[in-house]
């Protein structure tokens, strides 16, 4: 049985100037991005430098894993098991 890789990617090492819209645009050439979400610092209301990108399919997510856009970022398949209401502080 093949292991399901997942359509949600964890993306880190992002600039603190990255917006959710920029994140979506960065990953959209590889497929249909259904969500691009940055994790925000509650104290400063600025991005923490990581977030999640969700694609419509696993195949599209795999294409994005091979992407490098002039800046070294770290991308991997997001681990499942966390609830939507979990927060990062």
PDB file with SEQRES, HELIX, SHEET and CRYST1 records, atoms N, CA, C and O in Angstrom:
SEQRES   1 A   89  UNK UNK UNK UNK UNK UNK UNK UNK UNK UNK UNK UNK UNK          
SEQRES   2 A   89  UNK UNK UNK UNK UNK UNK UNK UNK UNK UNK UNK UNK UNK          
SEQRES   3 A   89  UNK UNK UNK UNK UNK UNK UNK UNK UNK UNK UNK UNK UNK          
SEQRES   4 A   89  UNK UNK UNK UNK UNK UNK UNK UNK UNK UNK UNK UNK UNK          
SEQRES   5 A   89  UNK UNK UNK UNK UNK UNK UNK UNK UNK UNK UNK UNK UNK          
SEQRES   6 A   89  UNK UNK UNK UNK UNK UNK UNK UNK UNK UNK UNK UNK UNK          
SEQRES   7 A   89  UNK UNK UNK UNK UNK UNK UNK UNK UNK UNK UNK                  
HELIX    1 AA1 UNK A   20  UNK A   28  1                                   9    
HELIX    2 AA2 UNK A   58  UNK A   65  1                                   8    
SHEET    1 AA1 4 UNK A  33  UNK A  40  0                                        
SHEET    2 AA1 4 UNK A  47  UNK A  55 -1                                        
SHEET    3 AA1 4 UNK A   8  UNK A  12 -1                                        
SHEET    4 AA1 4 UNK A  74  UNK A  77 -1                                        
CRYST1    1.000    1.000    1.000  90.00  90.00  90.00 P 1           1          
ATOM      1  N   UNK A   1       0.839  -1.175   0.000  1.00  0.00           N  
ATOM      2  CA  UNK A   1       0.000   0.000   0.000  1.00  0.00           C  
ATOM      3  C   UNK A   1       0.893   1.250   0.000  1.00  0.00           C  
ATOM      4  O   UNK A   1       1.822   1.351   0.801  1.00  0.00           O  
ATOM      5  N   UNK A   2       0.611   2.183  -0.884  1.00  0.00           N  
ATOM      6  CA  UNK A   2       1.397   3.416  -0.993  1.00  0.00           C  
ATOM      7  C   UNK A   2       1.038   4.358   0.146  1.00  0.00           C  
ATOM      8  O   UNK A   2      -0.122   4.462   0.544  1.00  0.00           O  
ATOM      9  N   UNK A   3       2.040   5.033   0.656  1.00  0.00           N  
ATOM     10  CA  UNK A   3       1.837   5.991   1.734  1.00  0.00           C  
ATOM     11  C   UNK A   3       1.292   7.297   1.152  1.00  0.00           C  
ATOM     12  O   UNK A   3       1.837   7.829   0.185  1.00  0.00           O  
ATOM     13  N   UNK A   4       0.232   7.799   1.738  1.00  0.00           N  
ATOM     14  CA  UNK A   4      -0.346   9.083   1.316  1.00  0.00           C  
ATOM     15  C   UNK A   4       0.546  10.192   1.841  1.00  0.00           C  
ATOM     16  O   UNK A   4       0.785  10.283   3.045  1.00  0.00           O  
ATOM     17  N   UNK A   5       1.036  11.027   0.952  1.00  0.00           N  
ATOM     18  CA  UNK A   5       1.975  12.067   1.340  1.00  0.00           C  
ATOM     19  C   UNK A   5       1.291  13.300   1.910  1.00  0.00           C  
ATOM     20  O   UNK A   5       1.848  13.949   2.795  1.00  0.00           O  
ATOM     21  N   UNK A   6       0.142  13.631   1.447  1.00  0.00           N  
ATOM     22  CA  UNK A   6      -0.573  14.792   1.961  1.00  0.00           C  
ATOM     23  C   UNK A   6      -0.502  15.973   1.024  1.00  0.00           C  
ATOM     24  O   UNK A   6       0.453  16.129   0.264  1.00  0.00           O  
ATOM     25  N   UNK A   7      -1.514  16.791   1.087  1.00  0.00           N  
ATOM     26  CA  UNK A   7      -1.582  17.956   0.214  1.00  0.00           C  
ATOM     27  C   UNK A   7      -1.261  19.246   0.962  1.00  0.00           C  
ATOM     28  O   UNK A   7      -1.266  20.322   0.364  1.00  0.00           O  
ATOM     29  N   UNK A   8      -0.980  19.152   2.270  1.00  0.00           N  
ATOM     30  CA  UNK A   8      -0.621  20.339   3.039  1.00  0.00           C  
ATOM     31  C   UNK A   8       0.873  20.324   3.326  1.00  0.00           C  
ATOM     32  O   UNK A   8       1.424  19.327   3.792  1.00  0.00           O  
ATOM     33  N   UNK A   9       1.513  21.449   3.038  1.00  0.00           N  
ATOM     34  CA  UNK A   9       2.947  21.583   3.256  1.00  0.00           C  
ATOM     35  C   UNK A   9       3.226  22.556   4.391  1.00  0.00           C  
ATOM     36  O   UNK A   9       2.536  23.564   4.548  1.00  0.00           O  
ATOM     37  N   UNK A  10       4.242  22.242   5.174  1.00  0.00           N  
ATOM     38  CA  UNK A  10       4.757  23.147   6.192  1.00  0.00           C  
ATOM     39  C   UNK A  10       5.908  23.904   5.553  1.00  0.00           C  
ATOM     40  O   UNK A  10       6.809  23.288   4.984  1.00  0.00           O  
ATOM     41  N   UNK A  11       5.895  25.230   5.636  1.00  0.00           N  
ATOM     42  CA  UNK A  11       6.913  26.059   5.002  1.00  0.00           C  
ATOM     43  C   UNK A  11       7.550  26.932   6.081  1.00  0.00           C  
ATOM     44  O   UNK A  11       6.854  27.630   6.819  1.00  0.00           O  
ATOM     45  N   UNK A  12       8.885  26.884   6.164  1.00  0.00           N  
ATOM     46  CA  UNK A  12       9.566  27.702   7.166  1.00  0.00           C  
ATOM     47  C   UNK A  12      10.713  28.479   6.532  1.00  0.00           C  
ATOM     48  O   UNK A  12      10.984  28.354   5.338  1.00  0.00           O  
ATOM     49  N   UNK A  13      11.376  29.281   7.351  1.00  0.00           N  
ATOM     50  CA  UNK A  13      12.460  30.167   6.920  1.00  0.00           C  
ATOM     51  C   UNK A  13      11.962  31.268   5.990  1.00  0.00           C  
ATOM     52  O   UNK A  13      12.696  31.727   5.114  1.00  0.00           O  
ATOM     53  N   UNK A  14      10.744  31.680   6.177  1.00  0.00           N  
ATOM     54  CA  UNK A  14      10.182  32.759   5.372  1.00  0.00           C  
ATOM     55  C   UNK A  14      10.572  34.106   5.965  1.00  0.00           C  
ATOM     56  O   UNK A  14      10.801  34.225   7.168  1.00  0.00           O  
ATOM     57  N   UNK A  15      10.643  35.093   5.125  1.00  0.00           N  
ATOM     58  CA  UNK A  15      10.906  36.454   5.575  1.00  0.00           C  
ATOM     59  C   UNK A  15       9.755  36.932   6.455  1.00  0.00           C  
ATOM     60  O   UNK A  15       8.607  36.533   6.257  1.00  0.00           O  
ATOM     61  N   UNK A  16      10.059  37.773   7.410  1.00  0.00           N  
ATOM     62  CA  UNK A  16       8.998  38.332   8.255  1.00  0.00           C  
ATOM     63  C   UNK A  16       8.129  39.325   7.476  1.00  0.00           C  
ATOM     64  O   UNK A  16       7.117  39.804   7.986  1.00  0.00           O  
ATOM     65  N   UNK A  17       8.531  39.629   6.245  1.00  0.00           N  
ATOM     66  CA  UNK A  17       7.757  40.524   5.387  1.00  0.00           C  
ATOM     67  C   UNK A  17       6.839  39.755   4.433  1.00  0.00           C  
ATOM     68  O   UNK A  17       6.130  40.363   3.631  1.00  0.00           O  
ATOM     69  N   UNK A  18       6.850  38.433   4.517  1.00  0.00           N  
ATOM     70  CA  UNK A  18       5.985  37.615   3.670  1.00  0.00           C  
ATOM     71  C   UNK A  18       4.544  37.741   4.138  1.00  0.00           C  
ATOM     72  O   UNK A  18       4.259  37.687   5.335  1.00  0.00           O  
ATOM     73  N   UNK A  19       3.642  37.908   3.184  1.00  0.00           N  
ATOM     74  CA  UNK A  19       2.207  37.944   3.493  1.00  0.00           C  
ATOM     75  C   UNK A  19       1.583  36.639   3.024  1.00  0.00           C  
ATOM     76  O   UNK A  19       2.197  35.888   2.265  1.00  0.00           O  
ATOM     77  N   UNK A  20       0.377  36.373   3.470  1.00  0.00           N  
ATOM     78  CA  UNK A  20      -0.330  35.165   3.014  1.00  0.00           C  
ATOM     79  C   UNK A  20      -0.525  35.196   1.502  1.00  0.00           C  
ATOM     80  O   UNK A  20      -0.430  34.166   0.835  1.00  0.00           O  
ATOM     81  N   UNK A  21      -0.798  36.391   0.965  1.00  0.00           N  
ATOM     82  CA  UNK A  21      -0.984  36.518  -0.483  1.00  0.00           C  
ATOM     83  C   UNK A  21       0.320  36.236  -1.229  1.00  0.00           C  
ATOM     84  O   UNK A  21       0.305  35.576  -2.269  1.00  0.00           O  
ATOM     85  N   UNK A  22       1.446  36.726  -0.712  1.00  0.00           N  
ATOM     86  CA  UNK A  22       2.741  36.440  -1.341  1.00  0.00           C  
ATOM     87  C   UNK A  22       3.053  34.948  -1.270  1.00  0.00           C  
ATOM     88  O   UNK A  22       3.580  34.374  -2.223  1.00  0.00           O  
ATOM     89  N   UNK A  23       2.731  34.331  -0.156  1.00  0.00           N  
ATOM     90  CA  UNK A  23       2.945  32.894  -0.002  1.00  0.00           C  
ATOM     91  C   UNK A  23       2.113  32.123  -1.025  1.00  0.00           C  
ATOM     92  O   UNK A  23       2.604  31.182  -1.649  1.00  0.00           O  
ATOM     93  N   UNK A  24       0.868  32.520  -1.191  1.00  0.00           N  
ATOM     94  CA  UNK A  24      -0.014  31.882  -2.178  1.00  0.00           C  
ATOM     95  C   UNK A  24       0.562  32.037  -3.592  1.00  0.00           C  
ATOM     96  O   UNK A  24       0.604  31.075  -4.358  1.00  0.00           O  
ATOM     97  N   UNK A  25       1.003  33.253  -3.932  1.00  0.00           N  
ATOM     98  CA  UNK A  25       1.558  33.500  -5.268  1.00  0.00           C  
ATOM     99  C   UNK A  25       2.842  32.716  -5.499  1.00  0.00           C  
ATOM    100  O   UNK A  25       3.086  32.239  -6.607  1.00  0.00           O  
ATOM    101  N   UNK A  26       3.665  32.578  -4.463  1.00  0.00           N  
ATOM    102  CA  UNK A  26       4.916  31.845  -4.573  1.00  0.00           C  
ATOM    103  C   UNK A  26       4.680  30.380  -4.905  1.00  0.00           C  
ATOM    104  O   UNK A  26       5.443  29.787  -5.666  1.00  0.00           O  
ATOM    105  N   UNK A  27       3.630  29.789  -4.340  1.00  0.00           N  
ATOM    106  CA  UNK A  27       3.374  28.369  -4.520  1.00  0.00           C  
ATOM    107  C   UNK A  27       2.324  28.058  -5.590  1.00  0.00           C  
ATOM    108  O   UNK A  27       2.154  26.893  -5.948  1.00  0.00           O  
ATOM    109  N   UNK A  28       1.623  29.053  -6.105  1.00  0.00           N  
ATOM    110  CA  UNK A  28       0.569  28.805  -7.096  1.00  0.00           C  
ATOM    111  C   UNK A  28       1.053  28.276  -8.450  1.00  0.00           C  
ATOM    112  O   UNK A  28       0.270  27.612  -9.130  1.00  0.00           O  
ATOM    113  N   UNK A  29       2.295  28.526  -8.886  1.00  0.00           N  
ATOM    114  CA  UNK A  29       2.706  27.949 -10.171  1.00  0.00           C  
ATOM    115  C   UNK A  29       2.733  26.411 -10.181  1.00  0.00           C  
ATOM    116  O   UNK A  29       2.809  25.801 -11.248  1.00  0.00           O  
ATOM    117  N   UNK A  30       2.672  25.794  -9.016  1.00  0.00           N  
ATOM    118  CA  UNK A  30       2.783  24.337  -8.939  1.00  0.00           C  
ATOM    119  C   UNK A  30       1.444  23.644  -8.815  1.00  0.00           C  
ATOM    120  O   UNK A  30       1.381  22.415  -8.827  1.00  0.00           O  
ATOM    121  N   UNK A  31       0.367  24.411  -8.695  1.00  0.00           N  
ATOM    122  CA  UNK A  31      -0.959  23.804  -8.607  1.00  0.00           C  
ATOM    123  C   UNK A  31      -1.958  24.745  -7.963  1.00  0.00           C  
ATOM    124  O   UNK A  31      -1.659  25.907  -7.688  1.00  0.00           O  
ATOM    125  N   UNK A  32      -3.146  24.220  -7.728  1.00  0.00           N  
ATOM    126  CA  UNK A  32      -4.244  24.988  -7.163  1.00  0.00           C  
ATOM    127  C   UNK A  32      -4.083  25.070  -5.638  1.00  0.00           C  
ATOM    128  O   UNK A  32      -4.345  24.098  -4.929  1.00  0.00           O  
ATOM    129  N   UNK A  33      -3.648  26.241  -5.140  1.00  0.00           N  
ATOM    130  CA  UNK A  33      -3.481  26.459  -3.706  1.00  0.00           C  
ATOM    131  C   UNK A  33      -4.857  26.761  -3.114  1.00  0.00           C  
ATOM    132  O   UNK A  33      -5.492  27.751  -3.479  1.00  0.00           O  
ATOM    133  N   UNK A  34      -5.311  25.909  -2.205  1.00  0.00           N  
ATOM    134  CA  UNK A  34      -6.617  26.121  -1.582  1.00  0.00           C  
ATOM    135  C   UNK A  34      -6.506  26.960  -0.317  1.00  0.00           C  
ATOM    136  O   UNK A  34      -7.480  27.582   0.106  1.00  0.00           O  
ATOM    137  N   UNK A  35      -5.303  26.980   0.296  1.00  0.00           N  
ATOM    138  CA  UNK A  35      -5.086  27.819   1.484  1.00  0.00           C  
ATOM    139  C   UNK A  35      -3.602  28.119   1.627  1.00  0.00           C  
ATOM    140  O   UNK A  35      -2.761  27.242   1.427  1.00  0.00           O  
ATOM    141  N   UNK A  36      -3.288  29.350   1.971  1.00  0.00           N  
ATOM    142  CA  UNK A  36      -1.926  29.763   2.314  1.00  0.00           C  
ATOM    143  C   UNK A  36      -2.056  30.535   3.622  1.00  0.00           C  
ATOM    144  O   UNK A  36      -2.652  31.611   3.667  1.00  0.00           O  
ATOM    145  N   UNK A  37      -1.487  29.967   4.684  1.00  0.00           N  
ATOM    146  CA  UNK A  37      -1.703  30.537   6.016  1.00  0.00           C  
ATOM    147  C   UNK A  37      -0.375  30.719   6.738  1.00  0.00           C  
ATOM    148  O   UNK A  37       0.394  29.772   6.898  1.00  0.00           O  
ATOM    149  N   UNK A  38      -0.117  31.946   7.171  1.00  0.00           N  
ATOM    150  CA  UNK A  38       1.066  32.245   7.965  1.00  0.00           C  
ATOM    151  C   UNK A  38       0.715  32.177   9.447  1.00  0.00           C  
ATOM    152  O   UNK A  38      -0.401  32.512   9.843  1.00  0.00           O  
ATOM    153  N   UNK A  39       1.660  31.749  10.253  1.00  0.00           N  
ATOM    154  CA  UNK A  39       1.469  31.758  11.694  1.00  0.00           C  
ATOM    155  C   UNK A  39       1.985  33.103  12.210  1.00  0.00           C  
ATOM    156  O   UNK A  39       3.122  33.493  11.945  1.00  0.00           O  
ATOM    157  N   UNK A  40       1.137  33.788  12.940  1.00  0.00           N  
ATOM    158  CA  UNK A  40       1.436  35.147  13.380  1.00  0.00           C  
ATOM    159  C   UNK A  40       1.850  35.176  14.846  1.00  0.00           C  
ATOM    160  O   UNK A  40       1.382  34.377  15.657  1.00  0.00           O  
ATOM    161  N   UNK A  41       2.727  36.102  15.166  1.00  0.00           N  
ATOM    162  CA  UNK A  41       3.131  36.364  16.543  1.00  0.00           C  
ATOM    163  C   UNK A  41       2.053  37.254  17.151  1.00  0.00           C  
ATOM    164  O   UNK A  41       1.807  38.354  16.657  1.00  0.00           O  
ATOM    165  N   UNK A  42       1.420  36.794  18.202  1.00  0.00           N  
ATOM    166  CA  UNK A  42       0.326  37.565  18.804  1.00  0.00           C  
ATOM    167  C   UNK A  42       0.800  38.885  19.398  1.00  0.00           C  
ATOM    168  O   UNK A  42       0.066  39.873  19.401  1.00  0.00           O  
ATOM    169  N   UNK A  43       2.013  38.895  19.893  1.00  0.00           N  
ATOM    170  CA  UNK A  43       2.542  40.100  20.549  1.00  0.00           C  
ATOM    171  C   UNK A  43       2.835  41.207  19.539  1.00  0.00           C  
ATOM    172  O   UNK A  43       2.491  42.367  19.769  1.00  0.00           O  
ATOM    173  N   UNK A  44       3.472  40.849  18.420  1.00  0.00           N  
ATOM    174  CA  UNK A  44       3.883  41.854  17.438  1.00  0.00           C  
ATOM    175  C   UNK A  44       2.946  41.946  16.237  1.00  0.00           C  
ATOM    176  O   UNK A  44       3.013  42.898  15.460  1.00  0.00           O  
ATOM    177  N   UNK A  45       2.068  40.946  16.089  1.00  0.00           N  
ATOM    178  CA  UNK A  45       1.151  40.860  14.944  1.00  0.00           C  
ATOM    179  C   UNK A  45       1.911  40.779  13.617  1.00  0.00           C  
ATOM    180  O   UNK A  45       1.429  41.249  12.587  1.00  0.00           O  
ATOM    181  N   UNK A  46       3.097  40.180  13.656  1.00  0.00           N  
ATOM    182  CA  UNK A  46       3.904  39.958  12.447  1.00  0.00           C  
ATOM    183  C   UNK A  46       4.066  38.464  12.236  1.00  0.00           C  
ATOM    184  O   UNK A  46       3.974  37.688  13.187  1.00  0.00           O  
ATOM    185  N   UNK A  47       4.305  38.054  10.998  1.00  0.00           N  
ATOM    186  CA  UNK A  47       4.510  36.627  10.728  1.00  0.00           C  
ATOM    187  C   UNK A  47       5.740  36.096  11.469  1.00  0.00           C  
ATOM    188  O   UNK A  47       6.741  36.796  11.625  1.00  0.00           O  
ATOM    189  N   UNK A  48       5.639  34.841  11.922  1.00  0.00           N  
ATOM    190  CA  UNK A  48       6.736  34.199  12.645  1.00  0.00           C  
ATOM    191  C   UNK A  48       7.775  33.574  11.721  1.00  0.00           C  
ATOM    192  O   UNK A  48       8.801  33.080  12.189  1.00  0.00           O  
ATOM    193  N   UNK A  49       7.519  33.590  10.411  1.00  0.00           N  
ATOM    194  CA  UNK A  49       8.484  33.024   9.466  1.00  0.00           C  
ATOM    195  C   UNK A  49       8.151  31.620   9.022  1.00  0.00           C  
ATOM    196  O   UNK A  49       8.957  30.968   8.358  1.00  0.00           O  
ATOM    197  N   UNK A  50       6.960  31.143   9.385  1.00  0.00           N  
ATOM    198  CA  UNK A  50       6.532  29.834   8.908  1.00  0.00           C  
ATOM    199  C   UNK A  50       5.019  29.814   8.746  1.00  0.00           C  
ATOM    200  O   UNK A  50       4.301  30.657   9.285  1.00  0.00           O  
ATOM    201  N   UNK A  51       4.560  28.824   7.987  1.00  0.00           N  
ATOM    202  CA  UNK A  51       3.129  28.702   7.733  1.00  0.00           C  
ATOM    203  C   UNK A  51       2.817  27.415   7.004  1.00  0.00           C  
ATOM    204  O   UNK A  51       3.631  26.493   6.967  1.00  0.00           O  
ATOM    205  N   UNK A  52       1.639  27.361   6.428  1.00  0.00           N  
ATOM    206  CA  UNK A  52       1.152  26.166   5.743  1.00  0.00           C  
ATOM    207  C   UNK A  52       0.574  26.540   4.391  1.00  0.00           C  
ATOM    208  O   UNK A  52      -0.082  27.571   4.245  1.00  0.00           O  
ATOM    209  N   UNK A  53       0.826  25.693   3.409  1.00  0.00           N  
ATOM    210  CA  UNK A  53       0.248  25.841   2.075  1.00  0.00           C  
ATOM    211  C   UNK A  53      -0.485  24.547   1.770  1.00  0.00           C  
ATOM    212  O   UNK A  53       0.090  23.463   1.869  1.00  0.00           O  
ATOM    213  N   UNK A  54      -1.748  24.657   1.401  1.00  0.00           N  
ATOM    214  CA  UNK A  54      -2.557  23.476   1.099  1.00  0.00           C  
ATOM    215  C   UNK A  54      -2.929  23.487  -0.375  1.00  0.00           C  
ATOM    216  O   UNK A  54      -3.397  24.490  -0.913  1.00  0.00           O  
ATOM    217  N   UNK A  55      -2.711  22.347  -1.011  1.00  0.00           N  
ATOM    218  CA  UNK A  55      -3.050  22.166  -2.422  1.00  0.00           C  
ATOM    219  C   UNK A  55      -4.285  21.308  -2.555  1.00  0.00           C  
ATOM    220  O   UNK A  55      -4.695  20.619  -1.621  1.00  0.00           O  
ATOM    221  N   UNK A  56      -4.864  21.367  -3.730  1.00  0.00           N  
ATOM    222  CA  UNK A  56      -6.029  20.546  -4.025  1.00  0.00           C  
ATOM    223  C   UNK A  56      -5.656  19.063  -4.092  1.00  0.00           C  
ATOM    224  O   UNK A  56      -6.482  18.201  -3.791  1.00  0.00           O  
ATOM    225  N   UNK A  57      -4.400  18.761  -4.489  1.00  0.00           N  
ATOM    226  CA  UNK A  57      -3.997  17.352  -4.608  1.00  0.00           C  
ATOM    227  C   UNK A  57      -2.583  17.125  -4.091  1.00  0.00           C  
ATOM    228  O   UNK A  57      -1.788  18.058  -3.980  1.00  0.00           O  
ATOM    229  N   UNK A  58      -2.289  15.882  -3.783  1.00  0.00           N  
ATOM    230  CA  UNK A  58      -0.955  15.477  -3.336  1.00  0.00           C  
ATOM    231  C   UNK A  58       0.087  15.705  -4.431  1.00  0.00           C  
ATOM    232  O   UNK A  58       1.223  16.077  -4.139  1.00  0.00           O  
ATOM    233  N   UNK A  59      -0.295  15.484  -5.682  1.00  0.00           N  
ATOM    234  CA  UNK A  59       0.628  15.634  -6.807  1.00  0.00           C  
ATOM    235  C   UNK A  59       1.124  17.077  -6.896  1.00  0.00           C  
ATOM    236  O   UNK A  59       2.311  17.326  -7.111  1.00  0.00           O  
ATOM    237  N   UNK A  60       0.212  18.008  -6.729  1.00  0.00           N  
ATOM    238  CA  UNK A  60       0.593  19.423  -6.770  1.00  0.00           C  
ATOM    239  C   UNK A  60       1.537  19.764  -5.619  1.00  0.00           C  
ATOM    240  O   UNK A  60       2.491  20.521  -5.801  1.00  0.00           O  
ATOM    241  N   UNK A  61       1.280  19.218  -4.459  1.00  0.00           N  
ATOM    242  CA  UNK A  61       2.151  19.463  -3.304  1.00  0.00           C  
ATOM    243  C   UNK A  61       3.552  18.913  -3.558  1.00  0.00           C  
ATOM    244  O   UNK A  61       4.538  19.536  -3.166  1.00  0.00           O  
ATOM    245  N   UNK A  62       3.651  17.762  -4.203  1.00  0.00           N  
ATOM    246  CA  UNK A  62       4.960  17.183  -4.506  1.00  0.00           C  
ATOM    247  C   UNK A  62       5.748  18.054  -5.480  1.00  0.00           C  
ATOM    248  O   UNK A  62       6.967  18.175  -5.357  1.00  0.00           O  
ATOM    249  N   UNK A  63       5.065  18.657  -6.438  1.00  0.00           N  
ATOM    250  CA  UNK A  63       5.741  19.580  -7.362  1.00  0.00           C  
ATOM    251  C   UNK A  63       6.349  20.739  -6.589  1.00  0.00           C  
ATOM    252  O   UNK A  63       7.475  21.150  -6.868  1.00  0.00           O  
ATOM    253  N   UNK A  64       5.617  21.262  -5.631  1.00  0.00           N  
ATOM    254  CA  UNK A  64       6.082  22.414  -4.856  1.00  0.00           C  
ATOM    255  C   UNK A  64       7.274  22.063  -3.976  1.00  0.00           C  
ATOM    256  O   UNK A  64       8.101  22.930  -3.693  1.00  0.00           O  
ATOM    257  N   UNK A  65       7.380  20.824  -3.542  1.00  0.00           N  
ATOM    258  CA  UNK A  65       8.504  20.408  -2.701  1.00  0.00           C  
ATOM    259  C   UNK A  65       9.840  20.592  -3.407  1.00  0.00           C  
ATOM    260  O   UNK A  65      10.872  20.747  -2.755  1.00  0.00           O  
ATOM    261  N   UNK A  66       9.825  20.575  -4.719  1.00  0.00           N  
ATOM    262  CA  UNK A  66      11.050  20.691  -5.506  1.00  0.00           C  
ATOM    263  C   UNK A  66      11.414  22.146  -5.811  1.00  0.00           C  
ATOM    264  O   UNK A  66      12.423  22.400  -6.468  1.00  0.00           O  
ATOM    265  N   UNK A  67      10.611  23.101  -5.345  1.00  0.00           N  
ATOM    266  CA  UNK A  67      10.760  24.499  -5.692  1.00  0.00           C  
ATOM    267  C   UNK A  67      11.845  25.201  -4.873  1.00  0.00           C  
ATOM    268  O   UNK A  67      11.967  24.992  -3.666  1.00  0.00           O  
ATOM    269  N   UNK A  68      12.625  26.035  -5.555  1.00  0.00           N  
ATOM    270  CA  UNK A  68      13.545  26.959  -4.885  1.00  0.00           C  
ATOM    271  C   UNK A  68      13.397  28.292  -5.605  1.00  0.00           C  
ATOM    272  O   UNK A  68      13.474  28.341  -6.832  1.00  0.00           O  
ATOM    273  N   UNK A  69      13.185  29.375  -4.859  1.00  0.00           N  
ATOM    274  CA  UNK A  69      12.905  30.668  -5.475  1.00  0.00           C  
ATOM    275  C   UNK A  69      13.911  31.732  -5.028  1.00  0.00           C  
ATOM    276  O   UNK A  69      13.515  32.777  -4.512  1.00  0.00           O  
ATOM    277  N   UNK A  70      15.194  31.477  -5.220  1.00  0.00           N  
ATOM    278  CA  UNK A  70      16.196  32.484  -4.906  1.00  0.00           C  
ATOM    279  C   UNK A  70      16.509  32.642  -3.428  1.00  0.00           C  
ATOM    280  O   UNK A  70      17.551  33.197  -3.081  1.00  0.00           O  
ATOM    281  N   UNK A  71      15.665  32.185  -2.577  1.00  0.00           N  
ATOM    282  CA  UNK A  71      15.866  32.260  -1.131  1.00  0.00           C  
ATOM    283  C   UNK A  71      15.696  30.857  -0.585  1.00  0.00           C  
ATOM    284  O   UNK A  71      14.746  30.159  -0.941  1.00  0.00           O  
ATOM    285  N   UNK A  72      16.610  30.440   0.275  1.00  0.00           N  
ATOM    286  CA  UNK A  72      16.526  29.113   0.845  1.00  0.00           C  
ATOM    287  C   UNK A  72      15.374  29.055   1.834  1.00  0.00           C  
ATOM    288  O   UNK A  72      15.376  29.755   2.846  1.00  0.00           O  
ATOM    289  N   UNK A  73      14.405  28.228   1.537  1.00  0.00           N  
ATOM    290  CA  UNK A  73      13.312  27.986   2.470  1.00  0.00           C  
ATOM    291  C   UNK A  73      13.228  26.493   2.697  1.00  0.00           C  
ATOM    292  O   UNK A  73      13.790  25.710   1.931  1.00  0.00           O  
ATOM    293  N   UNK A  74      12.548  26.107   3.718  1.00  0.00           N  
ATOM    294  CA  UNK A  74      12.410  24.700   4.061  1.00  0.00           C  
ATOM    295  C   UNK A  74      10.957  24.317   3.903  1.00  0.00           C  
ATOM    296  O   UNK A  74      10.079  24.943   4.496  1.00  0.00           O  
ATOM    297  N   UNK A  75      10.693  23.293   3.106  1.00  0.00           N  
ATOM    298  CA  UNK A  75       9.327  22.854   2.837  1.00  0.00           C  
ATOM    299  C   UNK A  75       9.249  21.363   3.063  1.00  0.00           C  
ATOM    300  O   UNK A  75      10.106  20.617   2.589  1.00  0.00           O  
ATOM    301  N   UNK A  76       8.218  20.912   3.793  1.00  0.00           N  
ATOM    302  CA  UNK A  76       7.986  19.487   3.989  1.00  0.00           C  
ATOM    303  C   UNK A  76       6.495  19.244   4.104  1.00  0.00           C  
ATOM    304  O   UNK A  76       5.716  20.174   4.313  1.00  0.00           O  
ATOM    305  N   UNK A  77       6.102  17.981   3.966  1.00  0.00           N  
ATOM    306  CA  UNK A  77       4.702  17.617   4.140  1.00  0.00           C  
ATOM    307  C   UNK A  77       4.344  17.856   5.596  1.00  0.00           C  
ATOM    308  O   UNK A  77       5.069  17.417   6.488  1.00  0.00           O  
ATOM    309  N   UNK A  78       3.238  18.544   5.852  1.00  0.00           N  
ATOM    310  CA  UNK A  78       2.815  18.856   7.212  1.00  0.00           C  
ATOM    311  C   UNK A  78       2.386  17.589   7.935  1.00  0.00           C  
ATOM    312  O   UNK A  78       1.764  16.705   7.345  1.00  0.00           O  
ATOM    313  N   UNK A  79       2.720  17.510   9.207  1.00  0.00           N  
ATOM    314  CA  UNK A  79       2.314  16.383  10.036  1.00  0.00           C  
ATOM    315  C   UNK A  79       0.847  16.552  10.400  1.00  0.00           C  
ATOM    316  O   UNK A  79       0.417  17.643  10.774  1.00  0.00           O  
ATOM    317  N   UNK A  80       0.087  15.485  10.292  1.00  0.00           N  
ATOM    318  CA  UNK A  80      -1.327  15.550  10.641  1.00  0.00           C  
ATOM    319  C   UNK A  80      -1.495  15.181  12.105  1.00  0.00           C  
ATOM    320  O   UNK A  80      -0.566  14.686  12.743  1.00  0.00           O  
ATOM    321  N   UNK A  81      -2.662  15.420  12.619  1.00  0.00           N  
ATOM    322  CA  UNK A  81      -2.939  15.075  13.997  1.00  0.00           C  
ATOM    323  C   UNK A  81      -3.192  16.290  14.870  1.00  0.00           C  
ATOM    324  O   UNK A  81      -3.730  16.161  15.969  1.00  0.00           O  
ATOM    325  N   UNK A  82      -2.817  17.451  14.404  1.00  0.00           N  
ATOM    326  CA  UNK A  82      -3.129  18.673  15.143  1.00  0.00           C  
ATOM    327  C   UNK A  82      -4.521  19.115  14.781  1.00  0.00           C  
ATOM    328  O   UNK A  82      -4.981  18.907  13.658  1.00  0.00           O  
ATOM    329  N   UNK A  83      -5.174  19.710  15.710  1.00  0.00           N  
ATOM    330  CA  UNK A  83      -6.528  20.200  15.493  1.00  0.00           C  
ATOM    331  C   UNK A  83      -6.485  21.621  14.963  1.00  0.00           C  
ATOM    332  O   UNK A  83      -5.540  22.362  15.237  1.00  0.00           O  
ATOM    333  N   UNK A  84      -7.482  21.996  14.222  1.00  0.00           N  
ATOM    334  CA  UNK A  84      -7.556  23.336  13.651  1.00  0.00           C  
ATOM    335  C   UNK A  84      -7.481  24.423  14.722  1.00  0.00           C  
ATOM    336  O   UNK A  84      -6.997  25.521  14.447  1.00  0.00           O  
ATOM    337  N   UNK A  85      -7.952  24.135  15.937  1.00  0.00           N  
ATOM    338  CA  UNK A  85      -7.971  25.145  16.987  1.00  0.00           C  
ATOM    339  C   UNK A  85      -6.641  25.262  17.729  1.00  0.00           C  
ATOM    340  O   UNK A  85      -6.488  26.141  18.576  1.00  0.00           O  
ATOM    341  N   UNK A  86      -5.678  24.391  17.426  1.00  0.00           N  
ATOM    342  CA  UNK A  86      -4.367  24.500  18.064  1.00  0.00           C  
ATOM    343  C   UNK A  86      -3.733  25.814  17.675  1.00  0.00           C  
ATOM    344  O   UNK A  86      -3.861  26.260  16.535  1.00  0.00           O  
ATOM    345  N   UNK A  87      -3.050  26.436  18.615  1.00  0.00           N  
ATOM    346  CA  UNK A  87      -2.402  27.710  18.337  1.00  0.00           C  
ATOM    347  C   UNK A  87      -0.910  27.578  18.564  1.00  0.00           C  
ATOM    348  O   UNK A  87      -0.449  26.711  19.308  1.00  0.00           O  
ATOM    349  N   UNK A  88      -0.177  28.439  17.921  1.00  0.00           N  
ATOM    350  CA  UNK A  88       1.259  28.498  18.077  1.00  0.00           C  
ATOM    351  C   UNK A  88       1.568  29.804  18.783  1.00  0.00           C  
ATOM    352  O   UNK A  88       1.144  30.868  18.332  1.00  0.00           O  
ATOM    353  N   UNK A  89       2.283  29.737  19.857  1.00  0.00           N  
ATOM    354  CA  UNK A  89       2.614  30.966  20.582  1.00  0.00           C  
ATOM    355  C   UNK A  89       4.068  31.303  20.452  1.00  0.00           C  
ATOM    356  O   UNK A  89       4.521  32.308  21.000  1.00  0.00           O  
TER     357      UNK A  89                                                      
END                                                                             
